Amino acid sequence: MKTKEQIASQEVQSDSIKISGAEAVIRCLLAEGVDLIYGYPGGAIMPVYDELYKFQDKLNHILTRHEQGATHAAQGYARTSGKVGVAIATSGPGATNLVTGIADAQIDSTPMVCITGQVGSNLLGSDAFQETDIIGISTPVTKWNYQITKASEIPEIFAKAFYIARSGRPGPVLIDITKDAQFDTFDFTYKKCKGVRSYKPVSPLDTHAVTQAAELINQAKKPFIVWGQGVILGSAEEEFKAFVEKSGIPAAWTILGLSALPTAHPLNVGMVGMHGNYGPNLLTNECDLLIAVGMRFDDRVTGNLETYAKQAKIIHFEIDPAEINKNVSVDVPVLGDCKESLQALIPLVQKKSHDQWLGRFDELMKVEVTEVIDKDLRPEKEGLTMGEVIVSINKHTKGDAVLVTDVGQHQMVACRYTEFARSRSNVTSGGLGTMGFALPAALGAKMGTPEREVVAVIGDGGYQMTIQELGTIFQTQAAVKIVVLNNEFLGMVRQWQQLFFDKRYASTEMVNPDFVAIAKGYYLDAQKVDKRENLDAAVAEMIASDKPYFLEVCVEKEDNVFPMIPTGASVSDIRLK
């Protein structure tokens, strides 16, 4: 018997109908507003696919070329649309191929629901064909998972899954459904979940903590803001901008926070972290107040924790209680949704400017321009740089494109130099650092925001991990613009080998295929650039196209990405060369 609270927590759709579990899956998805899913069929999920065939006018299924591609596409879709991404696969290898994308979504807080087929419940534990314990495998990398063995469980579990995936700190959920549960029939009704007992997605706002935070902010002489993806996930961009402008505090971004504040904003001082800007990293250890908004103090941001911001008071605005004091001890934790927290904070903050302190960031940026940026963006050498390509893309997209990057040197360069005018414009693999992410994620990103230009910037290594998704792009004709920066190396690993392993380039040099021929094999428009004088025209042609387009740019083989903080070093030890 349900309690009054349980009943009150759910929205009921009346009029039950007798249907199969497989049809119930489709109807649950439709009830949650899903109209697009990515997947790959197989034996254990075939009943659901049979129902998909009947509902193809309402639910668009995109056949990726690999299950990992389905998860990354669902991630890209979720990141640009703000909706829950959905991926579906069969049992065994189909299910295990989802795991990398699920783990990526977990650490990067991407809302996703993954559906897997499973052998019949009578075969569970028997090592049947294509049986694997996907619940056990996925438990460490999901926000929640559940195995359905009875058709009647489907509505409640799906409602709960979508609620958990999108609420609080978002994340991936996996539902495993036995084949007999897909075939069985039951009386279907759908109740949209509004709450789960013992799960509190957002802590109530502590107004006392907000007051304490405001007092520290108003007293600070050298305050510094670092923001992360929580600002975007909380749709708090306007509140954050208002807070930054009223307080007059310099603000820097983590890689996933990028685009929440326009690149050109005068108080946007750049990127923190291993390959972030010189000033924000160096001055982390000079500020008297560090205000972290929607970020989790990842090791790539903090460097050596023993020396990280030890001189500063620290305020942490965070939705996930598990992140408070996990890596960095803070003076004032402000738990809750950052939109609500910032709304409460802004009236308490005094309007100020910190011109002298901001000037320190400007001074250090001039040093970085001389030592690093000019060489990246305005090189005098013969070989093309990655930075030049990004400058050309900026020119032809006018800062309005969605940038999707893979992992490696190109990722750091693209994030450092791409100009963003609006939020939800940067899609990349942050915490897991998943090579192969970009190509399928770009497909999903384009489908999540079809009216915007989507440019995928990928290295020659990561590109070949999921290159088969060119087939999906061709089949869907999603107008993704693909730029491969080809240095014939696993560039980031090679950089480390050069700097710390005496140039022993062990297994990092790439002998690459004809990328243009491969793209043309998938019937995509494609060209290759290896000379500076041809770059701008090629990028202009690519952006002007209304179809998918592939551009290979041959860049300097042994360029390095600076600034750089070596692993385990203090942010104060940032290197410019």
CORHUGI-V371560 format. One record per residue. SS is DSSP state (~ for helix, > for strand, _ for the rest). OMEGA is omega in whole degrees, 0 to 359 (999 if undefined). Layout:
BEGIN
ss->SS omega->OMEGA
ss->SS omega->OMEGA
END
This chain:
BEGIN
ss->_ omega->183
ss->_ omega->176
ss->_ omega->177
ss->~ omega->181
ss->~ omega->178
ss->~ omega->179
ss->~ omega->180
ss->~ omega->184
ss->_ omega->185
ss->> omega->177
ss->> omega->187
ss->> omega->169
ss->> omega->183
ss->> omega->179
ss->> omega->179
ss->> omega->177
ss->> omega->180
ss->> omega->183
ss->> omega->178
ss->> omega->176
ss->~ omega->180
ss->~ omega->178
ss->~ omega->178
ss->~ omega->178
ss->~ omega->181
ss->~ omega->182
ss->~ omega->175
ss->~ omega->179
ss->~ omega->180
ss->~ omega->179
ss->~ omega->178
ss->_ omega->177
ss->_ omega->180
ss->_ omega->175
ss->_ omega->183
ss->> omega->176
ss->> omega->180
ss->> omega->182
ss->> omega->182
ss->_ omega->186
ss->_ omega->176
ss->_ omega->189
ss->~ omega->188
ss->~ omega->179
ss->~ omega->186
ss->~ omega->178
ss->~ omega->178
ss->~ omega->178
ss->~ omega->176
ss->~ omega->177
ss->~ omega->176
ss->~ omega->179
ss->~ omega->182
ss->~ omega->184
ss->_ omega->187
ss->_ omega->175
ss->_ omega->182
ss->_ omega->186
ss->_ omega->183
ss->> omega->177
ss->> omega->178
ss->> omega->180
ss->> omega->174
ss->_ omega->182
ss->_ omega->178
ss->_ omega->182
ss->~ omega->176
ss->~ omega->177
ss->~ omega->179
ss->~ omega->180
ss->~ omega->180
ss->~ omega->176
ss->~ omega->178
ss->~ omega->176
ss->~ omega->180
ss->~ omega->178
ss->~ omega->181
ss->~ omega->185
ss->~ omega->181
ss->~ omega->183
ss->~ omega->186
ss->_ omega->179
ss->_ omega->176
ss->_ omega->174
ss->> omega->182
ss->> omega->176
ss->> omega->184
ss->> omega->182
ss->> omega->178
ss->_ omega->183
ss->_ omega->174
ss->_ omega->183
ss->~ omega->176
ss->~ omega->180
ss->~ omega->182
ss->~ omega->177
ss->_ omega->176
ss->_ omega->195
ss->~ omega->181
ss->~ omega->179
ss->~ omega->178
ss->~ omega->179
ss->~ omega->177
ss->~ omega->179
ss->~ omega->181
ss->~ omega->184
ss->~ omega->179
ss->_ omega->174
ss->_ omega->180
ss->_ omega->181
ss->_ omega->183
ss->> omega->173
ss->> omega->177
ss->> omega->181
ss->> omega->177
ss->> omega->171
ss->> omega->179
ss->> omega->177
ss->_ omega->180
ss->_ omega->184
ss->~ omega->178
ss->~ omega->181
ss->~ omega->182
ss->_ omega->179
ss->_ omega->184
ss->_ omega->186
ss->_ omega->178
ss->_ omega->180
ss->_ omega->180
ss->_ omega->172
ss->_ omega->169
ss->_ omega->182
ss->_ omega->183
ss->~ omega->175
ss->~ omega->178
ss->~ omega->182
ss->~ omega->187
ss->~ omega->184
ss->~ omega->181
ss->~ omega->187
ss->~ omega->176
ss->_ omega->172
ss->_ omega->177
ss->> omega->172
ss->> omega->185
ss->> omega->175
ss->> omega->179
ss->> omega->178
ss->_ omega->178
ss->_ omega->182
ss->~ omega->184
ss->~ omega->180
ss->~ omega->192
ss->~ omega->183
ss->~ omega->182
ss->~ omega->183
ss->~ omega->179
ss->~ omega->179
ss->~ omega->179
ss->~ omega->182
ss->~ omega->181
ss->~ omega->178
ss->~ omega->181
ss->~ omega->182
ss->~ omega->187
ss->~ omega->186
ss->_ omega->177
ss->_ omega->170
ss->_ omega->187
ss->_ omega->179
ss->_ omega->182
ss->> omega->175
ss->> omega->178
ss->> omega->175
ss->> omega->178
ss->> omega->186
ss->> omega->179
ss->> omega->185
ss->~ omega->180
ss->~ omega->177
ss->~ omega->177
ss->~ omega->181
ss->~ omega->185
ss->_ omega->178
ss->> omega->178
ss->> omega->178
ss->> omega->188
ss->> omega->163
ss->> omega->182
ss->> omega->177
ss->> omega->182
ss->> omega->186
ss->> omega->177
ss->_ omega->181
ss->_ omega->178
ss->> omega->181
ss->_ omega->179
ss->_ omega->177
ss->> omega->178
ss->_ omega->187
ss->_ omega->181
ss->_ omega->177
ss->_ omega->176
ss->_ omega->183
ss->_ omega->176
ss->_ omega->184
ss->~ omega->178
ss->~ omega->178
ss->~ omega->178
ss->~ omega->178
ss->~ omega->178
ss->~ omega->179
ss->~ omega->180
ss->~ omega->179
ss->~ omega->179
ss->~ omega->180
ss->~ omega->182
ss->~ omega->181
ss->~ omega->189
ss->_ omega->177
ss->_ omega->181
ss->_ omega->181
ss->> omega->183
ss->> omega->179
ss->> omega->168
ss->> omega->181
ss->> omega->180
ss->_ omega->186
ss->_ omega->179
ss->~ omega->178
ss->~ omega->180
ss->~ omega->181
ss->~ omega->179
ss->_ omega->183
ss->_ omega->185
ss->_ omega->184
ss->~ omega->182
ss->~ omega->179
ss->~ omega->180
ss->~ omega->179
ss->~ omega->180
ss->~ omega->178
ss->~ omega->180
ss->~ omega->184
ss->~ omega->180
ss->~ omega->182
ss->~ omega->181
ss->_ omega->187
ss->_ omega->174
ss->> omega->185
ss->> omega->179
ss->> omega->187
ss->> omega->164
ss->_ omega->186
ss->_ omega->179
ss->_ omega->176
ss->_ omega->183
ss->_ omega->178
ss->_ omega->178
ss->_ omega->174
ss->_ omega->183
ss->_ omega->180
ss->_ omega->186
ss->_ omega->182
ss->_ omega->185
ss->_ omega->179
ss->_ omega->173
ss->> omega->186
ss->> omega->173
ss->> omega->192
ss->> omega->170
ss->_ omega->175
ss->_ omega->190
ss->_ omega->178
ss->_ omega->179
ss->_ omega->183
ss->_ omega->185
ss->~ omega->184
ss->~ omega->182
ss->~ omega->179
ss->~ omega->183
ss->~ omega->186
ss->~ omega->170
ss->~ omega->181
ss->_ omega->174
ss->_ omega->182
ss->_ omega->175
ss->_ omega->176
ss->> omega->177
ss->> omega->181
ss->> omega->180
ss->> omega->183
ss->> omega->175
ss->_ omega->175
ss->_ omega->194
ss->_ omega->178
ss->_ omega->176
ss->_ omega->182
ss->~ omega->177
ss->~ omega->177
ss->~ omega->189
ss->~ omega->191
ss->> omega->181
ss->_ omega->183
ss->~ omega->181
ss->~ omega->182
ss->~ omega->187
ss->_ omega->172
ss->_ omega->183
ss->_ omega->180
ss->_ omega->190
ss->_ omega->161
ss->> omega->183
ss->> omega->173
ss->> omega->181
ss->> omega->172
ss->> omega->190
ss->> omega->181
ss->_ omega->186
ss->_ omega->181
ss->~ omega->181
ss->~ omega->181
ss->~ omega->180
ss->_ omega->180
ss->_ omega->180
ss->_ omega->180
ss->_ omega->183
ss->_ omega->177
ss->_ omega->184
ss->_ omega->181
ss->_ omega->179
ss->> omega->173
ss->> omega->175
ss->> omega->181
ss->> omega->175
ss->_ omega->176
ss->_ omega->187
ss->~ omega->176
ss->~ omega->179
ss->~ omega->181
ss->~ omega->181
ss->~ omega->176
ss->~ omega->179
ss->~ omega->184
ss->~ omega->190
ss->~ omega->180
ss->_ omega->184
ss->_ omega->184
ss->_ omega->178
ss->_ omega->177
ss->_ omega->184
ss->_ omega->166
ss->_ omega->180
ss->_ omega->190
ss->~ omega->182
ss->~ omega->179
ss->~ omega->177
ss->~ omega->178
ss->~ omega->177
ss->~ omega->177
ss->~ omega->179
ss->~ omega->179
ss->~ omega->182
ss->~ omega->175
ss->~ omega->177
ss->~ omega->177
ss->~ omega->180
ss->~ omega->178
ss->~ omega->182
ss->~ omega->188
ss->~ omega->188
ss->~ omega->194
ss->~ omega->178
ss->~ omega->180
ss->~ omega->179
ss->~ omega->189
ss->~ omega->182
ss->_ omega->186
ss->_ omega->177
ss->_ omega->180
ss->_ omega->184
ss->_ omega->186
ss->_ omega->177
ss->_ omega->175
ss->_ omega->177
ss->~ omega->181
ss->~ omega->178
ss->~ omega->180
ss->~ omega->180
ss->~ omega->177
ss->~ omega->179
ss->~ omega->177
ss->~ omega->176
ss->~ omega->183
ss->~ omega->187
ss->~ omega->176
ss->~ omega->177
ss->_ omega->175
ss->_ omega->185
ss->_ omega->183
ss->_ omega->168
ss->> omega->177
ss->> omega->174
ss->> omega->181
ss->> omega->174
ss->_ omega->184
ss->_ omega->179
ss->_ omega->182
ss->~ omega->181
ss->~ omega->180
ss->~ omega->181
ss->~ omega->180
ss->~ omega->182
ss->~ omega->180
ss->~ omega->179
ss->~ omega->192
ss->~ omega->177
ss->_ omega->179
ss->_ omega->183
ss->_ omega->178
ss->_ omega->181
ss->_ omega->184
ss->_ omega->181
ss->_ omega->183
ss->_ omega->181
ss->> omega->180
ss->> omega->180
ss->_ omega->175
ss->_ omega->186
ss->_ omega->188
ss->_ omega->182
ss->_ omega->181
ss->_ omega->188
ss->_ omega->171
ss->_ omega->184
ss->_ omega->183
ss->~ omega->199
ss->~ omega->187
ss->~ omega->177
ss->~ omega->179
ss->~ omega->178
ss->~ omega->176
ss->~ omega->179
ss->~ omega->180
ss->~ omega->179
ss->~ omega->179
ss->~ omega->177
ss->~ omega->179
ss->_ omega->189
ss->_ omega->182
ss->_ omega->183
ss->_ omega->173
ss->_ omega->178
ss->> omega->181
ss->> omega->176
ss->> omega->176
ss->> omega->192
ss->> omega->173
ss->> omega->182
ss->~ omega->178
ss->~ omega->180
ss->~ omega->181
ss->~ omega->184
ss->_ omega->176
ss->_ omega->180
ss->_ omega->185
ss->~ omega->181
ss->~ omega->180
ss->~ omega->168
ss->~ omega->178
ss->~ omega->178
ss->~ omega->179
ss->~ omega->177
ss->~ omega->183
ss->~ omega->181
ss->~ omega->185
ss->_ omega->174
ss->_ omega->190
ss->_ omega->178
ss->_ omega->175
ss->> omega->187
ss->> omega->178
ss->> omega->175
ss->> omega->176
ss->> omega->190
ss->> omega->174
ss->_ omega->177
ss->_ omega->177
ss->> omega->159
ss->_ omega->200
ss->~ omega->184
ss->~ omega->177
ss->~ omega->178
ss->~ omega->179
ss->~ omega->179
ss->~ omega->177
ss->~ omega->179
ss->~ omega->187
ss->~ omega->189
ss->~ omega->182
ss->_ omega->173
ss->_ omega->177
ss->_ omega->173
ss->_ omega->185
ss->_ omega->183
ss->_ omega->173
ss->_ omega->179
ss->_ omega->179
ss->> omega->184
ss->_ omega->168
ss->_ omega->192
ss->_ omega->175
ss->_ omega->174
ss->_ omega->185
ss->~ omega->180
ss->~ omega->179
ss->~ omega->178
ss->~ omega->179
ss->~ omega->179
ss->~ omega->174
ss->~ omega->174
ss->_ omega->176
ss->_ omega->175
ss->_ omega->171
ss->> omega->186
ss->> omega->171
ss->> omega->183
ss->> omega->178
ss->> omega->175
ss->_ omega->178
ss->_ omega->184
ss->~ omega->185
ss->~ omega->181
ss->~ omega->189
ss->~ omega->188
ss->~ omega->180
ss->~ omega->180
ss->~ omega->179
ss->~ omega->179
ss->~ omega->179
ss->~ omega->180
ss->~ omega->183
ss->~ omega->180
ss->~ omega->183
ss->_ omega->175
ss->_ omega->180
ss->_ omega->173
ss->_ omega->186
ss->> omega->179
ss->> omega->177
ss->> omega->174
ss->> omega->176
ss->> omega->179
ss->> omega->184
ss->_ omega->178
ss->_ omega->188
ss->_ omega->188
ss->_ omega->171
ss->_ omega->177
ss->_ omega->178
ss->_ omega->173
ss->_ omega->359
ss->_ omega->182
ss->> omega->172
ss->_ omega->178
ss->_ omega->179
ss->_ omega->178
ss->_ omega->180
ss->_ omega->176
ss->> omega->175
ss->~ omega->177
ss->~ omega->181
ss->~ omega->183
ss->_ omega->183
ss->> omega->175
ss->_ omega->177
ss->_ omega->999
END
